[in-house]
Amino acid sequence: VDRPSGVTLAPGQQIMVHASIKVASTETGIIFGYVTYDKKSAADKECTVLNELHVDILDYIDRAWIGELAFRTMWSEFEWENKININTSISEVGAFLEHIMCNTNMSIVGRSYKKGQSTKEGKGKLTPEDVQEMLKEAVGIKTLIETSNFVAVNLYAKSIFGEDALANISIERLPEGKLTGSVRIRSRTQGIALSLGDRITIVQRGVQQGGKAHK
């Protein structure tokens, strides 16, 4: 943090102060701050705590791709795991998978973009069109989504700080049409696993607001 230079204010005076903050990891996703000041009538310094600043995880999660062998190796090595139970009003497996991928920037493991698109790796937000293109290339997953009531998919993304994020989504469609299952996230550090888990929980709630809420 670049500490702002001190200022002296007259009674009733206001001033805007800017400070540069350097973020080095996805440890919390929250920035805290406070202001200390002297009052002429007080012997000791006083302190005012500022409101927390929440950072959107998508601002530092890049689209990335990895092979199945490397995924399995990291999955067995990574210590931190965050498990989120699926609870959504979406009733189609493919639609739910697309929703999660677009809201986490996570890509299907074991496939990659075509050569002409390789320069776009890691840039921009994953779109529904990107997801559909991945599903077309991942024939086995696409077939499962269309013919089976149970689908398991491995996803991968990487933070701008070089942190790997792995996810396994297990989705089951019950006879009454409701989706159930879980999303398991693994990473080498706790922060990115918790931040992605919070992101998934929030977007699930957002979907529920548009349909019937499930408790």
Disulfide bonds with the S-S distance in Angstrom:
none
